[in-house]
Amino acid sequence: MQQVQQQILPSARLARDDADLHRRTQPDDGSDDLIGQADADTAMRRSNESSETLISATFIDMDGAGAASNKHKSIVDTATTFEDPAAAGNSLGDTPAASARAAKSTVSKMAHLDGMRGVAALWVFFVHCNVEVNRELHEFVLAYQRWNASVPLFFILSGRIITASVLRSKDTRKLVSCMIRRPFRLLLPIMSIMLLDYFVMKWEKIGSIWEIVTTPVWFLASPFDDGPFPHVTGVVWTLQHEFLWSNLLYMFTFVLLAFDGNDKARYVILIGSFAWFQITHSWMTHFLAGLFIADLAQHGHIRRYTQWRFSPIVTAALVLASAVVAFRFSFWKLGDTIDAAVRSHQVQKGKQGVSGHFWQENFVVFLFSFAVMFALETSRWMQAVFSLSVFRFLGHVSFSMYLIHPYIIKYLRWLTEYNREWMGKSHATDSITILINMAAVLAAGYALTPLVDDASIAVGRWVETVVVEQPWSVAAVRAWVRRLPIHALKWARPRVEFVRGAIDRLSAQLEYQPVPAAAAGKAAAEA
């Protein structure tokens, strides 16, 4: 018995050390979604073959991982490596150095997706701001496309990231985790913006706090209703589709896991489903496209494609051909012809033939968006560019920036006329106005990210922990209430220290006044 304990205890200590290392190195989740913002696994069980007790001993509570994780709550933090599942894991037999290298490799390999999300969010801002400032610049920023490709890119990114870790680990428990946290990830940001409107902006004329609680719930639950909901800003219409189609995407991922070793069955399911949703004119086609890219990456097909010497030529040709189709001023108006032909065969609400309204799915824009995402997935130089810190910063603030930018643009309308009177009416003047708006939106997005984005992630994780992991009893509730002040202090202490340190540094800079060289020489001479 003593020999058995001597064999088990070192393994248990190794498992606990490995779990602690995972807490320190595991990135936090972000946003899936829109947006991005994407959901990641919040819990992981590590087993030891020697004893069943080690299963519970090595369980990792991801609720405590957020405080020590990466500052950027973003799509990159939820993702896994492309082709090497082992590199993204932190298995029981891994050494601490290997685990740290794996975590670093995971972030570096997926940072470009975060950068793309930031660029897409900035693209949305430019489109909306140009409409207010100068419509002649609107066509230029759209690159003469039939429709803005930023939202399609958001949806494809969601499909790519939401399913990545599940396909890698083949753990359906992670699907449950995503489905529990998803409503809070989308509801709370909407409520936060409505609260800001109610107390500060006074734009939507919200009547009461009760409307702030109930309206977002019905808003997310009614994605097929035509027209905007009252008291909800127009840009959050995408969150309706994020909520509906991401939940359906979890079901598709569950089905694909049943055919993990059968490429033919998986791709027949994906292609057949894509055709169905494209005929019915649904945004689900974009989420399925992201799932398709994730599946190709997980099963090594992306790696084999990039090893083919003609792959850069084929990828470039795909992007250029899709651009010719998607651009409004394309050769022979090919894009208009294809778009009209596709829409005439699509069906919506039982009627064949659909309109080309801006908030509806567009096939030719989808082709361009998918080509861009596929190029980003297979091109090393594109990944290096979009992994730059400036793009990752945009990804960090993208969700909050997406939600707040309509308010900023509205309240800076006076700036357009002021600049035109001061500098004259020209494209250069309007461009300066747009840049000032952009700076204000980025600053507001950065300030709101901890309050809107990070808070929704933390609440979703906490709800999952309470529902799934913690026991439900009177004693457990009492213990949680007693620990609540401790958790609140633990959460507030580093933030207070950060603010205090910033104030101290600023005070030190203001107090320090260097003596001019001439005055210093004169004082030395007098001495």
MILO-512324 format. One record per atom (N, C-alpha, C): residue in three letters; x, y, z. Coordinates in steps of 0.1 Angstrom, whole numbers, plus 5000, padded with zeros to 4 digits. Layout:
BEGIN
ALAXYZ...
//
This chain:
BEGIN
MET500849885000MET500050005000MET500950135000GLN501950125008GLN502850245008GLN503550264995GLN503950154988GLN504550164975GLN503550224965VAL502350184966VAL501350244957VAL501150394959GLN501150434972GLN501050574975GLN502250654970GLN503450594971GLN504650664966GLN504550674951GLN503850584944GLN503750604930GLN502750704926ILE501650704934ILE500550794930ILE500850944934LEU501350964945LEU501551104950LEU502451184941PRO503551134936PRO504351224926PRO503551254914SER502751154909SER501851184897SER500851284900ALA500251284913ALA499251384916ALA499951524917ARG501151524923ARG501751654924ARG502151704910LEU502551614901LEU502851664887LEU501551714881ALA500451644883ALA499151694877ALA498751824882ARG498951844896ARG498551974901ARG499552084896ASP500852054895ASP501752154890ASP501452194876ASP501052084868ASP500652114854ASP499452194853ALA498452174862ALA497252254862ALA497552394866ASP498452414876ASP498752554880ASP499452624868LEU500352554861LEU501052614850LEU500052654839HIS499052564837HIS498052584827HIS497252714831ARG496952734843ARG496252854848ARG497052984844ARG498352974846ARG499153094844ARG499453124829THR499353014821THR499753034807THR498553034798GLN497452984802GLN496252974794GLN495653104791PRO495553144778PRO494953274775PRO493453274778ASP492953394781ASP491553404784ASP490753404771ASP489453384772ASP488653374759ASP488153514756GLY487653534744GLY487253664740GLY486053654730SER486353704726SER485353724718SER485353664707ASP484353594706ASP484053514695ASP483553584685ASP483353634688ASP482353654682ASP482353764675LEU481553864676LEU481753954666LEU482853934663ILE481953994655ILE482154044660ILE482953984663GLY482653924670GLY483753834672GLY483953734679GLN483153784684GLN483753774696GLN483553654695ALA484553504701ALA484353364701ALA484453314714ASP483853214716ASP483853144729ASP484953034729ALA485453004741ALA486452904743ALA486052814754ASP486752704756ASP486552604767ASP486852674780THR485952644790THR486252704803THR486552604813ALA486552474810ALA486952374819ALA487552254812MET488552194819MET489252084813MET489551974824ARG489351854821ARG489751744830ARG490951674826ARG491851654835ARG493051574832ARG493051444840SER493151334834SER493051214841SER494451154843ASN494551064853ASN495750984856ASN495350834856GLU496050754849GLU495750614848GLU495850544861SER496650594871SER496950524883SER495750534893SER494950634893SER493950654903SER492850734898GLU491550704901GLU490450784898GLU490350914905THR491050914917THR490951044925THR491751154918LEU492651124909LEU493451224902LEU492551294892ILE491451244888ILE490551314879ILE490051444885SER489551434897SER489051554904SER490251644908ALA491351584911ALA492551664916ALA493051744905THR492951704892THR493551774881THR492551854874PHE491351874879PHE490351954872PHE490752104873ILE490652164861ILE491152304861ILE489952394860ASP489852484870ASP488752584870ASP489252704862MET488752724850MET489152834842MET488652964847ASP487752964857ASP487253094863ASP488353164869GLY489353094875GLY490453164881GLY491553194872ALA491453154859ALA492553174850ALA492553314844GLY491353384844GLY491253504838GLY492153614843ALA492353614856ALA493153724862ALA494653724858ALA495153604856ALA496553594852ALA496753564837SER495753584829SER495853554815SER496253684807ASN496353664794ASN496653774785ASN495753884786LYS496154004785LYS495354124786LYS494354134775HIS494754084763HIS493854094752HIS492853984752LYS491554014755LYS490453924755LYS489953924741SER490453824733SER490153834719SER490053694713ILE489753694700ILE489553574693ILE490753484694VAL491953544693VAL493253464693VAL493253384706ASP492753434717ASP492853364730ASP491953244731THR491053224722THR490153114722THR490553004713ALA491653024705ALA491952944694ALA492952834698THR493152744688THR494252644690THR495152654677THR496152574677THR497052574666THR496352504654PHE496952534642PHE496252484630PHE496352334628GLU497552284627GLU497652144623GLU498152054634ASP498752104644ASP499452024654ASP498652034667PRO497751934669PRO496951944681PRO497751924694ALA498851854693ALA499651834705ALA500351964709ALA500652044699ALA501352174703ALA500452264711ALA499152254709ALA498252344717ALA497852284730GLY498152154733GLY497652094745GLY498652114756ASN498252064768ASN499152074780ASN498951944787SER499351834781SER499051704786SER499751674798LEU499351564805LEU499851534818LEU501351504818GLY501851444806GLY503251414805GLY504051524800ASP503551644797ASP504351754792ASP505151814803THR506351854800THR507151934809THR506752074810PRO507052144821PRO506652284822PRO507152374810ALA508352344806ALA508952424795ALA508152394782ALA507852274780ALA507052234767ALA505752294768SER505052294780SER503752354781SER503752504778ALA504752574784ALA504952714781ALA505152744766ARG505952664760ARG506252684746ARG504952654738ALA504152554742ALA502852524735ALA501952644736ALA501752704748ALA500852814750ALA501352934741LYS502652964741LYS503153074733LYS502953044718SER503152924714SER502952884700SER501452904696THR500552864705THR499152884702THR498753024700VAL499253124708VAL498953264706VAL499553314693SER500753274691SER501453334679SER500853284666LYS500353164666LYS499753104654LYS498353154651MET497653214660MET496353254658MET496153404659ALA497253484662ALA497053624664ALA496553694652HIS496853644640HIS496353714627HIS494853714626LEU494153614632LEU492653624632LEU492153734641ASP492853764652ASP492453874660ASP492654004652GLY493854014645GLY494054134637GLY493054154626MET492554044620MET491554054610MET490254104616ARG489954054627ARG488654104634ARG488754254637GLY489954304641GLY490054444643GLY489954524631VAL490554474620VAL490354544607VAL488954554602ALA488254434604ALA486854434600ALA485954534608ALA486254544621ALA485554634630ALA485854784626LEU487054814622LEU487454944618LEU486754974604TRP486654874596TRP486054884583TRP484554934585VAL483854864595VAL482454904598VAL482455054601PHE483355094610PHE483355234614PHE483555334602PHE484455304593PHE484755384582PHE483455394573VAL482755284571VAL481655284562VAL480555374568HIS480255364581HIS479255444588HIS479655594589CYS480855614592CYS481355754593CYS481355824580ASN481755754569ASN481755824556ASN480355864551VAL479355784555VAL477955814552VAL477555954558GLU478055974570GLU477756094577GLU478556214572VAL479856184569VAL480756294566VAL480756334551ASN480956234543ASN481056254528ASN480756124521ARG479556124514ARG479156004507ARG480055974495GLU480756074490GLU481656044479GLU482755954483LEU483255974496LEU484255884501LEU483755744504HIS482355734505HIS481755604509HIS482055494499GLU481955524486GLU482255424476GLU483655394476PHE484555484479PHE485955454479PHE486355364490VAL485855384502VAL486155304513VAL485555164511LEU484355154505LEU483855024502LEU484554944491ALA485555014485ALA486254954473ALA485354924462TYR484254994461TYR483254974450TYR482654834451GLN482554784463GLN481854654464GLN480354664464ARG479754564461ARG478254564462ARG477754574476TRP478554524486TRP478154534500TRP479454534508ASN479254584521ASN480454584530ASN480754444534ALA482054404532ALA482454264535ALA482854244550SER482754344558SER483254334572SER482354234580VAL481054244579VAL480154154586VAL480354014581PRO480353984568PRO480653844564PRO481953794570LEU482953874571LEU484253834577LEU484053804591PHE483253884599PHE482953854613PHE482353714614PHE481353684606PHE480653554607PHE481553434604ILE482353454593ILE483253344590ILE484353324601LEU484753434607LEU485753424618LEU485053354630SER483753384633SER483053314644SER483053164641GLY482653124629GLY482652984626GLY483952914627ARG485052994624ARG486352934624ARG486852914638ILE486653014647ILE487153014660ILE486352934670ILE485052954670ILE484152884679ILE484352734680THR484652674668THR484752534667THR486152474668ALA487152564668ALA488552514667ALA488952424678SER488752474691SER489152394702SER488352264704VAL487152264700VAL486252144701VAL486752044691LEU486952084679LEU487451984669LEU488851934673ARG489652014679ARG490951964683ARG490851864694SER490151894704SER490051804716SER489051694715LYS488051714705LYS486951614704LYS486151604717ASP486051704725ASP485451704738ASP484151774737THR483051704737THR481651764737THR481351854749ARG482151834760ARG481951914772ARG482152054769LYS483052084759LYS483352224756LYS482252284748LEU481452204741LEU480252254734LEU479252304745VAL479152224755VAL478252264766VAL478652394772SER479952404774SER480552534780SER480152654771CYS480352634758CYS480152744749CYS478652784749MET477752684749MET476352714749MET475852784761ILE476452744773ILE476052814785ILE476452954786ARG477652984781ARG478153124782ARG477753214771ARG477253154760ARG477053244748ARG475953344751PRO474853314757PRO473853424759PRO474453544767PHE475153514777PHE475753624785PHE476753704777ARG477453634769ARG478453704760ARG477853804751LEU476653784747LEU475953874738LEU474953964745LEU474253914755LEU473253994761LEU473854114769LEU474854084777LEU475354184786LEU475954304779PRO476654294768PRO477154414761PRO475954494755ILE474954434751ILE473754514746ILE473154584758MET472954524769MET472454594781MET473354704785SER474654684784SER475654784789SER475454914780ILE475354894767ILE475255004758ILE473855074760MET472854994763MET471555054766MET471555134779LEU472355084789LEU472455164801LEU473255294799LEU474255284791LEU474955414787LEU474055504780ASP473255454771ASP472255544764ASP471255604774TYR470755524784TYR469755564793TYR470255674802PHE471555664807PHE472055764817PHE472855874810VAL473455854799VAL474355954793VAL473856004780MET473755914770MET473555954756MET472156014753LYS471155944759LYS469755984757LYS469355984742TRP469755884735TRP469555874720TRP468255794717GLU468155674723GLU467055584720GLU465855604728LYS465955704738LYS464755734746LYS464255614753ILE465055544760ILE464655434768ILE463855474780GLY462655414782GLY461755454792GLY462055414806SER462655294808SER462955244822SER464055144822ILE464455104834ILE465455004835ILE464854864831TRP463554844833TRP462954724829TRP463054694814GLU463054804806GLU463254784791GLU464654744788ILE465554784796ILE466954744794ILE467154604796VAL466354544806VAL466554404809VAL465754314799THR464554354795THR463754264787THR463954284772THR464254404767THR464354424753THR465554334747PRO466754334752PRO467754254746PRO467454104745VAL466654054755VAL466253914755VAL465353884743TRP464353964741TRP463453944730TRP464153974717PHE465154064717PHE465854104705PHE466653984700LEU467453914709LEU468253794705LEU467353684701ALA466153674707ALA465253554705ALA464453574692SER464553684685SER463653714674SER464553754662PRO465453664657PRO466253704646PRO465553714632PHE464353654631PHE463653654619PHE462653774617ASP462553854628ASP461653974627ASP462254074618ASP461454134609ASP461854244600ASP461954374608GLY462854454605GLY462954584611GLY463654584624PRO464154704629PRO464954714641PRO463954704653PHE464454654664PHE463754664677PHE463854804683PRO462854844690PRO462954974697PRO464054974707HIS464755084709HIS465755104720HIS466955024718VAL467154964706VAL468454894703VAL469054954691THR470354994692THR470955054681THR471054964669GLY471155024657GLY471054944645GLY472154844643VAL473354874648VAL474554794645VAL474454654652VAL473654644662VAL473654514670VAL472754414663TRP472254444651TRP471454344644TRP472254214642THR473554234640THR474454114638THR474454014650LEU474254064662LEU474253984673LEU473153884674GLN471953924667GLN470853824666GLN471353704658HIS472053724647HIS472453614639HIS473653544646GLU474453614653GLU475553544660GLU474953444670PHE473853484677PHE473253394687PHE472653274681LEU471753304671LEU471053194665LEU471953094658TRP472853144649TRP473653054641TRP474752994648SER475253054658SER476352994666SER475852874674ASN474652884679ASN474052764686ASN473752654676LEU473352684664LEU473152574654LEU474552524650LEU475552604650LEU476852564646LEU477452464656TYR477052474669TYR477452374679TYR476952244675MET475652234671MET475052114667MET475752044655PHE476152134645PHE476852074634PHE478252024638THR478852094647THR480152044652THR480051914659PHE478951894667PHE478651764674PHE478551654663VAL477851684652VAL477651584642VAL478951544635LEU479751654632LEU481051624626LEU481951544634LEU481851554648LEU482751474657LEU482451324655ALA481151294652ALA480851154650ALA481451094638PHE481951184628PHE482551134616PHE483951184615ASP484651184626ASP485951254627ASP486951184618GLY486851054616GLY487750974607GLY487250954593ASN486251014589ASN485650994576ASN485451134569ASP486551164561ASP486451294554ASP485351304545LYS485051194538LYS483951204528LYS482651234534ALA482251174545ALA481051194552ALA480951344557ARG482051384563ARG482051524569ARG481851624558TYR482451614547TYR482351714537TYR481151704529VAL480551594528VAL479151584522VAL478151654531ILE478251634544ILE477451704553ILE477551854552LEU478851904552LEU479152044551LEU478652104538ILE478952044527ILE478652104514ILE477152094512GLY476451984516GLY475051974514GLY474352084523SER474852104535SER474152204544SER474452344539PHE475652364534PHE475852494528PHE474952524516ALA474752424508ALA473852454496ALA472452484501TRP471952414511TRP470652434517TRP470452574522PHE471452614530PHE471352744536PHE471552864526GLN472352834516GLN472452934505GLN471152944497ILE470552834494ILE469252844487ILE468152924495THR468252894508THR467252964517THR467753104522HIS468853154516HIS469353294518HIS469653314532SER470453234538SER470753244553SER472253274555TRP472453354566TRP473753384571TRP474553264576MET473853154578MET474453034583MET475552984574THR475453024561THR476452974551THR477853024555HIS477953144561HIS479253204565HIS479753124578PHE478953094587PHE479353014599PHE479852874594LEU479152814585LEU479552684580LEU480852694572ALA481152804565ALA482352824559ALA483552834569GLY483352904580GLY484352904591GLY484552764596LEU483552694599LEU483652554603LEU484452464593PHE484152484580PHE484852414570PHE486352444570ILE486752574572ILE488152604573ILE488752544585ALA488052544597ALA488552484609ALA488752334607ASP487852274601ASP487952124598ASP489152094589LEU489352174579LEU490452154570LEU491852174578ALA491852274586ALA493052294594ALA493352184604GLN492252134611GLN492452034621GLN492951904615HIS492451864603HIS492851734597HIS493951744588GLY494751854588GLY495951864581GLY495851904567HIS494751924561HIS494551954547HIS495152094544ILE495052194553ILE495652324551ILE497152314550ARG497752234559ARG499152214559ARG499652154545ARG498952054541ARG499351984528ARG499152084516TYR498152164517TYR497952264506TYR499052364506THR499452414517THR500552514518THR501852454513GLN502052324515GLN503252254510GLN503352244495TRP502252254489TRP502152244474TRP502752374468ARG503652354459ARG504452474454ARG503652574446PHE502452534441PHE501652624433PHE500552684442SER500552654455SER499452704463SER499452864464PRO500552934465PRO500453084465PRO499753134452ILE500053074441ILE499453124428ILE497953094428VAL497552974432VAL496152944433VAL495453034442THR495953054454THR495353144464THR495153284458ALA496253344453ALA496153474447ALA495153484436ALA495053384427ALA494053374417ALA492653374422LEU492453294433LEU491153294440LEU490653424445VAL491553494452VAL491253624457VAL490953724446LEU491753734435LEU491553824424LEU490253794417ALA489953664415ALA488753634408ALA487553664416SER487553644429SER486453684437SER486253834438ALA487453904438ALA487354054438ALA486654104425VAL486954044414VAL486354084401VAL484854064402VAL484453954409VAL482953924410VAL482354024420ALA483054054431ALA482454134442ALA482454284439PHE483454334432PHE483454474429PHE482354524420ARG481754634424ARG480654684416ARG481054724402PHE482254784401PHE482754824387PHE483654714382SER483154594382SER483954484377SER483854484361PHE484654394356PHE484654374341PHE483354324336TRP482754394326TRP481454354320TRP480354344330LYS480554404342LYS479554394353LYS479154254356LEU480254174357LEU480054034360LEU479454004373GLY479854094383GLY479254074397GLY477754094397ASP477254194390ASP475854214390ASP475054104384THR475654054373THR474953934366THR474953814375ILE476053784381ILE476053664390ILE475153684402ASP475153794408ASP474353824419ASP472853814416ALA472453874404ALA471053864401ALA470653714398ALA471553644391ALA471253504388ALA471053414401VAL471953444411VAL471853364423VAL470653404431ARG470353534432ARG469153574440ARG467853534434SER467853514421SER466553464414SER466253324418HIS467253244422HIS467053104425HIS466953084440GLN467153184448GLN467053174463GLN465653184467VAL465353124479VAL464053124485VAL464053184499GLN463153274501GLN463053334515GLN461553344519LYS461153284530LYS459853284535LYS458853224525GLY459253124519GLY458453054510GLY458353104496LYS459053214493LYS458953284480LYS460253274473GLN460253244460GLN461553234453GLN461853374447GLY463153404448GLY463653534444GLY463753624456VAL464853674459VAL465053754471VAL465653894467SER465553994476SER466054124473SER467554124478GLY468154234474GLY469554254477GLY469754354488HIS468954354499HIS469054454509HIS470354444516PHE470854554522PHE472254554527PHE472354454539TRP471354434547TRP471554344559TRP471254194556GLN471054164543GLN470854024539GLN472053964533GLU472153834534GLU473353764529GLU473453784514ASN474753804509ASN474953824495ASN476053724490PHE475753654480PHE476653544476PHE477953594470VAL477953694462VAL479253744456VAL480153804466VAL479553864477VAL480353924488VAL480953804496PHE480153704498PHE480553584505PHE481753524498LEU481753514484LEU482953454477LEU484153534480PHE484053664480PHE485253754483PHE485653734497SER484753734507SER485153714521SER485753584524PHE485253474518PHE485753344520PHE487153334514ALA487353394502ALA488653394496ALA489753464504VAL489353584510VAL490253654519VAL490553574531MET489553504537MET489853424549MET490753304546PHE490453244534PHE491353124530PHE492753174527ALA492953294521ALA494253344519ALA494953374532LEU494253424542LEU494853454555LEU495153324562GLU494453214560GLU494753094566GLU495953024560THR496253054548THR497352974541THR498553064538SER498453194540SER499553284536SER500353324548ARG501653294549ARG502453324560ARG502753474561TRP502853544550TRP503153684551TRP501953764555MET500753714551MET499453784556MET499353764571GLN499653644575GLN499553614590GLN500553704597ALA501753724592ALA502653814599ALA502253954599VAL501654004589VAL501154144588VAL499954164598PHE498954074598PHE497854084607PHE498154054621SER499353994624SER499753964638SER500454084644LEU500654194637LEU501354304643LEU500554364654SER501254424663SER500554474676SER499454574673VAL499554654662VAL498554754660VAL497254684656PHE497354574648PHE496154504645PHE495554424656ARG496454374665ARG495954304677ARG495254394687PHE495754524687PHE495054624695PHE493654644690LEU493554654677LEU492254674671LEU491354564674GLY491854434674GLY491054324678GLY490654324692HIS491554374701HIS491254384715HIS490054474718VAL489954594711VAL488954684713VAL487754674703SER487854574695SER486854574683SER485454564687PHE485154484697PHE483754454701PHE483154584707SER483854644717SER483354774723SER483354884712MET484254884704MET484354984693MET483154974684TYR482754854681TYR481654824672TYR480354874678LEU480254854691LEU478954884698LEU478855034700ILE479955104703ILE479855244707ILE480055344695HIS480555304684HIS480855394673HIS479655474668PRO478455414667PRO477355504662PRO477055624671TYR477255604684TYR477055724693TYR478055824691ILE479355784689ILE480455884687ILE480255954674ILE479855884664ILE479655954651ILE478556054652LYS477456014659LYS476356104660LYS476656234668TYR477456224679TYR477756334687TYR478856424682LEU479556374671LEU480656454665LEU480156504651ARG478856504648ARG478456564636ARG478856704634TRP478856784645TRP479156924644TRP480556944639LEU481456844641LEU482856854637LEU482956874622THR482156814614THR482256814600THR482056964595GLU481057024599GLU480757164595GLU481857264600TYR482257234613TYR483357324619TYR484657314611ASN485057194607ASN486257174600ASN486157234586ARG484957224580ARG484857274566ARG484857424566GLU484357494577GLU484357634578GLU485857684581TRP486557604588TRP487957644592TRP488957614581MET488857494575MET489857454565MET489357444550GLY488057474549GLY487557464535GLY486957334532LYS485957324523LYS485357204519LYS486157124509SER486657014513SER487456934504SER487556784510HIS488056694501HIS488156554506HIS489256544517ALA490256634516ALA491256634527ALA490656674540THR489856774540THR489156814553THR488356714558ASP487556644550ASP486656534554ASP487456414559SER488556394553SER489456284558SER489956314572ILE490356434574ILE490856474588ILE489656454598THR488456494594THR487256474603THR487056324606ILE487256244596ILE487056094598ILE488156044608LEU489356094606LEU490456044615LEU490256094629ILE489756214631ILE489356254645ILE488256164651ASN487256134643ASN486256044648ASN486855904651MET487755864643MET488355724645MET489155724659ALA489855834661ALA490655844674ALA489655844686ALA488555914685ALA487555914696ALA486955774698VAL486655704687VAL486055574688VAL486955474694LEU488255484690LEU489255384695LEU489455414710ALA489455544714ALA489655574728ALA488455524736ALA487255544731ALA486055494738ALA485955344739GLY486355274728GLY486455134728GLY487355074738TYR488555144739TYR489555094748TYR489055114763ALA488355224765ALA487855254779ALA486755154783LEU485955114773LEU484755034776LEU485054884776THR486154844770THR486454704769THR486454634783PRO487154684793PRO487054614806PRO485654614812LEU484854714809LEU483454724815LEU482454644807VAL482654634794VAL481654564785VAL482154424781ASP483254424774ASP483754294769ASP484254204779ASP485154244788ASP485754154798ASP484754114808ALA483854204812ALA482854174822ALA481854064817SER481454074804SER480553974799SER481253834799ILE482453834796ILE483253704796ILE483253654810ALA483553734820ALA483653694834ALA482353644839VAL481253714836VAL479953674841VAL479553534835GLY479753524822GLY479453394816GLY480253274822ARG481553304825ARG482353194831ARG481853174845TRP481453274852TRP480953254866TRP479653174866VAL478753204857VAL477453134856VAL477752984854GLU478652964844GLU478952824841GLU479552744854THR480352814861THR480952754872THR479952724883VAL479052814885VAL477952794895VAL477052684891VAL476652684878VAL475652584873VAL476252444872VAL477452434867VAL477952304863VAL478852244874GLU479752324880GLU480752274889GLU480452284904GLN479852384908GLN479552404922GLN478352324927PRO478352264939PRO477252194944PRO476052294947TRP474852244945TRP473652324948TRP473052284961SER473352354972SER472752334985SER472852464993VAL472052465004VAL472052585013VAL473452615018ALA474252515022ALA475552535027ALA476452595016ALA476352545004ALA477152594993ALA476852744990VAL475552774990VAL475152914988VAL475753004999ARG475652955012ARG476153035023ARG477653055021ALA478352945017ALA479852955016ALA480153055004TRP479353054994TRP479653144982TRP479453284987VAL478353314995VAL478153444999VAL479253495008ARG479753405017ARG480853445026ARG482153475018ARG482353405007ARG483553424999ARG483453544989LEU482253594987LEU481953704977LEU482853824980PRO482953874992PRO483753994994PRO485253964991ILE485753844994ILE487153804991ILE487353814976HIS486453754968HIS486553754954HIS486453894948ALA485653974954ALA485554114949ALA486854194952LEU487454174964LEU488654234966LEU489754184958LYS489754054955LYS490853994946LYS490654054932TRP489454074928TRP489254134914TRP489654284914ALA489354354925ALA489554504925ALA490954544928ARG491654464936ARG493054504940ARG493954534929PRO494154444919PRO495154474908PRO494754594900ARG493454624898ARG492954734891ARG493154864898VAL492954864912VAL493254974920VAL494755014920GLU495554904921GLU497054924920GLU497454984907PHE496854934896PHE497254994883PHE496955144882VAL495755184887VAL495355324886VAL496255404896ARG496555354907ARG497355424917ARG498755444911GLY499255334905GLY500655344899GLY500655444888ALA499555454880ALA499555554869ALA499455694874ILE498755714885ILE498655844891ILE500055884897ASP500655794904ASP502055814910ASP503055854899ARG502955784888ARG503955814877ARG503655944871LEU502355984869LEU502056114864LEU502456224874SER502256204887SER502656304896SER504156324897ALA504856214895ALA506356224895ALA506856304883GLN506156284872GLN506556354860GLN506256504861LEU505156534867LEU504756674869LEU505656744879GLU506056674889GLU506956734900GLU508356754895TYR508756664886TYR510156674881TYR510256784870GLN511056884873GLN511256994864GLN512757014862PRO513256964851PRO514756974849PRO515257114848VAL516357144854VAL516957274854VAL517557304841PRO517257414835PRO517957444822PRO519457454823ALA520157424812ALA521657414813ALA522257554817ALA521657664811ALA522257794815ALA522057824829ALA520857794835ALA520657824849ALA521557734858ALA521757614854ALA522657524861ALA524057574861GLY524557624850GLY525857684849GLY526057804858LYS525057894858LYS525058014866LYS525157984880ALA524257884885ALA524257844899ALA525557784903ALA526257714894ALA527557654897ALA528557764899ALA528457864890ALA529457974891ALA529358054903GLU528058074907GLU527858154920GLU528358074932ALA528157944932ALA528657864943ALA530157864943
//
